[in-house]
Amino acid sequence: MTTLISEQIALVTGATSGIGKVTARELVRRGYHVILLARNAAKAAKVRQEFQQLAAAGQRVDVLLCDISDLSQVRRAAEEFIRRYHRLDVLVNNAGLIFGKERETSAEGYEMTLATNHLGPFLLTSLLLPALQQSQAGRIVNVASEGYRMAKPQLDDLNQESGYSAWRQYGNTKLYNILFTQELARQLRARDIPNISTNSLHPGVVASGFGSASGGLTSWLTSLAAPLLLTPDEGARTSIFLATDPIGGQVSGGYFDKQQAKPVKHTFTDPAKARQLWQETERLVGQEFFGE
């Protein structure tokens, strides 16, 4: 028997490894039509084939290729998504990395941690908003981290052009994920868009390939700590919860840990600063979030 859940369309970024792969896999198992947004075509094809074997007859698993740090690729991928699917029920902004000791820049010249963890997801969400508005109950799930506690953001230097620190910038971007979620929830309410909810989460400290891009000490410490860390299956639980549980559609603007709402404790979390961050992000990506 076909149920409403089997008709749901979900897009998961960073869906070929770690908690993103587990999140996508579990959505497939629950009957969602899942689109895997990934950078590596060969890896994505392999994961798609693996997931298609889990799918029910007639249930699709698709791939959308995109490097989330490259804003031109984000624009192209969003256009392709809307052309192919028109509607989106669940967007899981999962892709995220910490980069190395040396500061790197994206195709547009933005610091790579900022581009991958904040600018790309912000732009993707903005461009997919029309598809989310076609859903009866759209959900946006943003994977943040307790690493936000390390954040010391400078709104006039989001690119961290001075005093670059890989871990500090990672903490900054995880705080931006939370502030983006809170401000987006406020703006959706203010604009009377009741059919879309958004929440962020801490997945736990997960043993995955997450730290491998950073190299050096960070990569070594990550591998050393691996036996103490959560498995990707454990780390994905709150993402899956917010994507599928009724609570994920009833709460908006929340921050969750272990499937429970949790207060965000940081001096930067007042609404005025969240709004400033929003405006500066719009400037950097060249796109008004609710604009044309």
Secondary structure, 3 states (H helix, E strand, C coil): CCCHHHHCEEEEECCCCHHHHHHHHHHHHCCCEEEEEECCHHHHHHHHHHHHCCCCCCCCEEEEECCCCCHHHHHHHHHHHHHHHCCCCEEEECCCCCCCCCCCECCCCCEHHHHHHHHHHHHHHHHHHHHHHCCCCEEEEEECCHHHHHCCCCHHHCCCCCCCCHHHHHHHHHHHHHHHHHHHHHHHHHCCCCCEEEEEEECCCECCCHHHHHCHHHHHHHHHHHHHCECHHHHCHHHHHHHHCCHHHHCCCCEEECCEECCCCCCCCCHHHHHHHHHHHHHHHCCCCCCC
